[in-house]
Amino acid sequence: MTWLVFSYSLPSKAQSSPRVALWRRLRRLGAISPTGGIHLLPAREECLEAFQWLAQEVEQAKGQALVMHVAQFEGLSDAEIIERFRRVRAEDYAELEAQAQELEQGLRARLNPEERARLQEGLNRIERRHADIARVDFFDAPEGNAVASRLARIAQALSPREASAIEVSAAPLTNYRDRRWVTRPRPHVDRLACIWLIRRFIDPSAMVRYSLSPEPDEVAFDMPQGEFQHRGNLCTFEVMVTAFGLDDPALRPMEEIVHEIDLRDGRYVRPETAGVDAILKGWLLARLSDAELEAHGVALFEGLHAALSRSAKHPSPRKRG
């Protein structure tokens, strides 16, 4: 296995603030320091870029920095290094576990609006911290599963999903391959997510037409009288995930992001939502064509799926449909 090594030195007379800032940045990046003076990350593209930016900051502070690729350390095996990464993440997760446990103790059958809001705020704060840790949990420390499960239980208790009361008919995948799909022009978040879902899980070569009038042989979605459309408090993307029984772990957080941007009911709070929303609004302001919106949207949701797949630490709580 290949590792990235970051080593730096600052002038002896340098102020303490750059040293403290660098230490905090290295910690947030998830780097470990097996011996004094060097910091390690796995040899991934995003880790290399992060170390390169740090090296530039060190040089701007009149210091020296070195980034190296190392294939092997004398007296330290890859398995031992990986275990050190996991131990550090386990400590981070243990801190969150204690906070989540304390939060869970405040749950009871009847909560007034102020109590619910206070607990929800605490849950959101822990979830954001959990997402930060999961992003740098390069080797999947098992303690992350326990924290994620507890947070899911708290979220369920604070905001039980009404989706379970909404009936969505099952849709066999084989019945929807080699079909032509149709939706309204000027696709936005829900329709773009559905198009990505169709191409990713149902039919990679699916044709999508934009029109206000479906033809008899077309599968209409996110439009009046469409086969797939909003049901109750579910957006069309959520309905399609449920109908096709898709249990990919990254789809659940994607549903929450799409739901919040589309319905804006405050049901879900995820750190990615604001960024995705801003990008989508920018495309509309730029007056991209339907074809351009589709191409950009598919790329956006494919990237989002890849990122969320990496940070998914527990299996989907249920298979839908």
VEXDREN-2710 file (C-alpha; in Angstrom, 1 decimal):
% VEXDREN-2710
k/r/px/py/pz
1/MET/0.0/0.0/0.0
2/THR/1.2/3.5/-0.7
3/TRP/1.1/6.3/1.9
4/LEU/1.4/10.1/1.7
5/VAL/3.9/11.6/4.1
6/PHE/3.8/15.3/5.1
7/SER/6.7/16.8/6.9
8/TYR/7.2/20.5/7.7
9/SER/9.2/22.9/9.8
10/LEU/8.5/26.5/10.6
11/PRO/11.1/29.2/11.6
12/SER/12.0/29.0/15.3
13/LYS/10.9/32.6/15.8
14/ALA/7.5/32.0/14.1
15/GLN/4.4/32.9/16.0
16/SER/2.4/30.1/17.6
17/SER/-0.7/30.8/15.6
18/PRO/0.6/29.2/12.3
19/ARG/1.7/26.1/14.3
20/VAL/-1.7/25.7/16.0
21/ALA/-3.5/26.3/12.7
22/LEU/-1.5/23.6/11.0
23/TRP/-2.1/21.2/13.8
24/ARG/-5.8/21.8/13.6
25/ARG/-5.8/21.4/9.8
26/LEU/-3.9/18.1/10.0
27/ARG/-6.4/16.8/12.6
28/ARG/-9.4/17.7/10.5
29/LEU/-7.8/16.0/7.5
30/GLY/-7.6/12.8/9.6
31/ALA/-3.8/12.6/9.4
32/ILE/-1.9/10.5/12.0
33/SER/1.6/10.9/13.3
34/PRO/3.3/7.5/13.9
35/THR/6.6/9.2/14.8
36/GLY/7.5/12.8/15.6
37/GLY/7.7/15.1/12.7
38/ILE/5.8/13.2/10.0
39/HIS/2.1/13.0/9.3
40/LEU/0.4/10.2/7.2
41/LEU/-2.6/9.9/5.0
42/PRO/-3.6/7.2/2.5
43/ALA/-2.4/7.9/-1.1
44/ARG/-5.7/9.2/-2.4
45/GLU/-6.2/12.1/-4.8
46/GLU/-8.0/14.3/-2.3
47/CYS/-5.5/13.6/0.4
48/LEU/-2.6/14.5/-1.9
49/GLU/-4.3/17.8/-2.8
50/ALA/-4.9/18.6/0.9
51/PHE/-1.2/18.0/1.7
52/GLN/-0.1/20.1/-1.2
53/TRP/-2.2/23.1/0.0
54/LEU/-0.8/22.7/3.4
55/ALA/2.7/22.7/2.0
56/GLN/2.0/25.9/0.2
57/GLU/0.7/27.5/3.4
58/VAL/3.9/26.4/5.3
59/GLU/6.1/28.0/2.5
60/GLN/4.1/31.2/2.8
61/ALA/4.8/31.3/6.5
62/LYS/8.6/31.1/5.6
63/GLY/8.8/27.5/6.5
64/GLN/9.7/24.3/4.6
65/ALA/7.4/21.4/3.7
66/LEU/7.8/18.1/2.0
67/VAL/5.1/15.7/0.6
68/MET/6.3/12.2/-0.3
69/HIS/4.8/8.9/-1.5
70/VAL/6.1/6.0/0.6
71/ALA/5.4/2.4/-0.2
72/GLN/6.7/0.8/3.0
73/PHE/7.9/1.9/6.5
74/GLU/10.7/0.0/8.3
75/GLY/9.3/-1.7/11.4
76/LEU/5.7/-0.6/10.7
77/SER/3.4/-2.7/8.6
78/ASP/0.4/-1.5/6.6
79/ALA/-1.9/-3.4/9.0
80/GLU/-0.4/-1.6/12.0
81/ILE/-0.7/1.8/10.3
82/ILE/-4.4/1.1/9.4
83/GLU/-5.1/0.0/13.0
84/ARG/-3.6/3.4/14.2
85/PHE/-6.0/5.2/11.9
86/ARG/-8.9/3.2/13.2
87/ARG/-7.9/3.8/16.9
88/VAL/-7.9/7.6/16.3
89/ARG/-11.2/7.5/14.7
90/ALA/-12.5/5.2/17.5
91/GLU/-11.6/8.0/20.0
92/ASP/-13.5/10.5/17.9
93/TYR/-16.6/8.3/17.6
94/ALA/-16.4/7.5/21.4
95/GLU/-16.8/11.2/22.1
96/LEU/-19.8/11.4/19.8
97/GLU/-21.3/8.2/21.3
98/ALA/-21.3/9.8/24.7
99/GLN/-23.0/13.0/23.4
100/ALA/-25.6/10.9/21.5
101/GLN/-26.3/8.8/24.5
102/GLU/-26.9/11.9/26.6
103/LEU/-29.2/13.3/23.9
104/GLU/-31.1/10.0/23.7
105/GLN/-31.7/10.1/27.5
106/GLY/-33.7/13.3/26.9
107/LEU/-36.2/11.5/24.7
108/ARG/-39.6/10.6/26.1
109/ALA/-43.1/9.8/24.8
110/ARG/-44.4/13.3/24.9
111/LEU/-42.2/16.3/24.0
112/ASN/-43.3/19.9/23.9
113/PRO/-42.2/21.9/20.8
114/GLU/-39.4/23.6/22.7
115/GLU/-38.0/20.3/23.9
116/ARG/-38.2/18.7/20.5
117/ALA/-36.5/21.7/18.9
118/ARG/-33.7/21.6/21.4
119/LEU/-33.1/17.9/20.9
120/GLN/-33.3/18.3/17.1
121/GLU/-30.7/21.0/17.3
122/GLY/-28.4/18.8/19.3
123/LEU/-28.9/15.9/16.9
124/ASN/-28.1/18.1/13.9
125/ARG/-24.9/19.2/15.6
126/ILE/-23.8/15.6/16.3
127/GLU/-24.8/14.5/12.8
128/ARG/-22.6/17.3/11.3
129/ARG/-19.7/16.2/13.5
130/HIS/-20.3/12.6/12.5
131/ALA/-20.2/13.5/8.8
132/ASP/-16.9/15.3/9.4
133/ILE/-15.4/12.2/11.1
134/ALA/-16.8/9.8/8.5
135/ARG/-15.1/11.8/5.7
136/VAL/-11.7/11.0/7.2
137/ASP/-12.5/7.5/8.4
138/PHE/-10.5/6.0/5.6
139/PHE/-10.5/2.5/7.0
140/ASP/-14.1/2.2/8.4
141/ALA/-13.6/2.0/12.1
142/PRO/-16.4/-0.2/13.4
143/GLU/-17.3/2.2/16.1
144/GLY/-18.8/4.4/13.4
145/ASN/-21.6/1.9/12.9
146/ALA/-22.7/2.1/16.5
147/VAL/-22.9/5.9/16.5
148/ALA/-24.7/6.0/13.1
149/SER/-27.3/3.5/14.4
150/ARG/-27.9/5.5/17.6
151/LEU/-28.3/8.7/15.6
152/ALA/-30.8/7.0/13.3
153/ARG/-32.8/5.9/16.3
154/ILE/-32.9/9.4/17.7
155/ALA/-33.9/10.9/14.4
156/GLN/-36.7/8.4/14.1
157/ALA/-37.9/9.2/17.6
158/LEU/-37.8/12.9/16.9
159/SER/-39.3/12.9/13.5
160/PRO/-41.1/9.6/12.6
161/ARG/-41.3/9.2/8.9
162/GLU/-44.8/9.4/7.6
163/ALA/-43.5/7.5/4.6
164/SER/-44.4/4.2/6.2
165/ALA/-48.1/5.1/6.1
166/ILE/-47.9/6.0/2.4
167/GLU/-48.5/3.1/0.1
168/VAL/-46.3/2.9/-3.0
169/SER/-46.9/0.1/-5.4
170/ALA/-43.9/-2.1/-6.3
171/ALA/-42.5/-1.6/-9.8
172/PRO/-40.5/-4.6/-11.2
173/LEU/-37.3/-3.4/-12.8
174/THR/-37.7/-5.7/-15.8
175/ASN/-40.9/-3.9/-16.8
176/TYR/-39.2/-0.6/-17.2
177/ARG/-36.1/-1.4/-19.3
178/ASP/-36.0/-0.3/-22.9
179/ARG/-38.8/2.2/-22.3
180/ARG/-39.0/5.9/-23.1
181/TRP/-39.5/8.2/-20.2
182/VAL/-41.1/11.7/-20.2
183/THR/-41.2/14.6/-17.8
184/ARG/-41.8/18.3/-17.7
185/PRO/-39.4/20.7/-19.4
186/ARG/-36.9/22.7/-17.3
187/PRO/-36.0/19.8/-15.0
188/HIS/-35.0/20.8/-11.5
189/VAL/-33.9/18.8/-8.4
190/ASP/-36.5/16.1/-8.2
191/ARG/-36.7/15.4/-11.9
192/LEU/-32.9/15.5/-12.3
193/ALA/-32.4/13.1/-9.4
194/CYS/-35.0/10.8/-11.0
195/ILE/-33.2/10.9/-14.4
196/TRP/-30.0/9.9/-12.7
197/LEU/-31.8/7.1/-10.8
198/ILE/-33.3/5.8/-14.0
199/ARG/-29.9/5.8/-15.8
200/ARG/-28.0/4.4/-12.8
201/PHE/-30.3/1.6/-11.6
202/ILE/-33.0/0.9/-14.2
203/ASP/-31.9/1.5/-17.7
204/PRO/-28.5/3.1/-18.6
205/SER/-29.6/3.8/-22.1
206/ALA/-33.0/5.2/-21.2
207/MET/-34.4/8.0/-23.4
208/VAL/-35.9/10.9/-21.6
209/ARG/-38.2/13.3/-23.4
210/TYR/-39.4/16.7/-22.2
211/SER/-43.0/17.6/-22.8
212/LEU/-46.2/18.6/-21.0
213/SER/-48.1/15.8/-22.9
214/PRO/-47.0/12.2/-22.5
215/GLU/-47.5/9.8/-25.3
216/PRO/-49.4/6.5/-24.6
217/ASP/-46.2/4.3/-24.5
218/GLU/-44.1/6.6/-22.4
219/VAL/-43.4/6.3/-18.6
220/ALA/-44.3/9.7/-17.2
221/PHE/-42.7/10.9/-14.0
222/ASP/-43.0/14.0/-11.8
223/MET/-45.9/15.4/-13.8
224/PRO/-49.7/15.3/-13.4
225/GLN/-51.1/11.9/-14.1
226/GLY/-47.6/10.5/-14.2
227/GLU/-46.9/6.9/-13.2
228/PHE/-44.4/8.2/-10.7
229/GLN/-45.2/11.4/-8.9
230/HIS/-45.4/12.9/-5.4
231/ARG/-47.3/10.9/-2.9
232/GLY/-48.2/12.4/0.4
233/ASN/-45.0/14.0/1.8
234/LEU/-42.8/12.0/-0.6
235/CYS/-41.2/13.6/-3.6
236/THR/-41.0/11.7/-6.8
237/PHE/-37.4/10.6/-6.2
238/GLU/-38.4/9.0/-2.9
239/VAL/-41.4/7.3/-4.5
240/MET/-39.2/5.8/-7.3
241/VAL/-36.6/4.5/-4.8
242/THR/-39.4/2.9/-2.8
243/ALA/-41.2/1.5/-5.8
244/PHE/-38.2/-0.2/-7.3
245/GLY/-37.1/-1.6/-3.9
246/LEU/-33.6/0.0/-4.2
247/ASP/-31.5/-0.6/-1.0
248/ASP/-28.2/1.1/-1.9
249/PRO/-27.1/2.7/1.4
250/ALA/-26.2/6.1/-0.3
251/LEU/-29.7/6.5/-1.6
252/ARG/-31.2/7.3/1.8
253/PRO/-29.2/10.5/2.4
254/MET/-29.8/11.4/-1.3
255/GLU/-33.5/11.1/-0.7
256/GLU/-33.2/13.5/2.2
257/ILE/-31.2/16.1/0.2
258/VAL/-33.6/16.0/-2.7
259/HIS/-36.7/16.0/-0.4
260/GLU/-35.5/19.1/1.5
261/ILE/-34.6/21.1/-1.7
262/ASP/-37.8/20.1/-3.4
263/LEU/-40.3/20.4/-0.5
264/ARG/-38.5/22.7/1.9
265/ASP/-40.4/21.3/4.9
266/GLY/-37.4/21.2/7.3
267/ARG/-37.8/17.5/7.8
268/TYR/-34.1/16.7/7.0
269/VAL/-30.9/18.6/7.8
270/ARG/-27.8/17.5/5.9
271/PRO/-24.6/19.5/5.3
272/GLU/-24.7/18.8/1.5
273/THR/-28.1/20.3/0.9
274/ALA/-27.1/24.0/0.7
275/GLY/-24.3/23.3/-1.8
276/VAL/-26.5/21.2/-4.1
277/ASP/-29.3/23.7/-3.9
278/ALA/-27.0/26.6/-4.8
279/ILE/-25.6/24.7/-7.8
280/LEU/-29.0/23.9/-9.1
281/LYS/-30.2/27.5/-8.7
282/GLY/-27.1/28.7/-10.6
283/TRP/-27.9/26.5/-13.5
284/LEU/-31.4/27.9/-13.7
285/LEU/-30.1/31.5/-13.6
286/ALA/-27.6/30.6/-16.3
287/ARG/-30.6/29.5/-18.5
288/LEU/-29.1/26.2/-19.4
289/SER/-31.1/24.1/-22.0
290/ASP/-33.0/21.0/-20.9
291/ALA/-30.2/18.8/-22.4
292/GLU/-27.6/20.8/-20.5
293/LEU/-29.5/20.6/-17.3
294/GLU/-29.9/16.9/-17.7
295/ALA/-26.2/16.3/-18.5
296/HIS/-25.1/18.5/-15.6
297/GLY/-27.6/17.0/-13.2
298/VAL/-26.7/13.4/-14.0
299/ALA/-23.0/14.2/-13.3
300/LEU/-23.9/16.1/-10.1
301/PHE/-25.9/13.2/-8.7
302/GLU/-23.4/10.6/-9.8
303/GLY/-20.7/12.5/-7.9
304/LEU/-23.0/13.0/-4.8
305/HIS/-23.7/9.2/-4.9
306/ALA/-20.0/8.4/-5.0
307/ALA/-19.2/10.7/-2.1
308/LEU/-22.1/9.4/0.1
309/SER/-21.3/5.8/-0.7
310/ARG/-17.8/6.3/0.8
311/SER/-19.2/7.8/4.0
312/ALA/-22.1/5.3/4.3
313/LYS/-21.3/3.4/7.5
314/HIS/-24.3/1.2/8.1
315/PRO/-26.7/-0.7/5.8
316/SER/-30.0/0.8/4.8
317/PRO/-32.4/0.2/7.6
318/ARG/-34.9/-1.5/5.4
319/LYS/-35.4/-2.7/1.8
320/ARG/-38.1/-0.6/0.3
321/GLY/-41.0/-1.9/-1.8
END
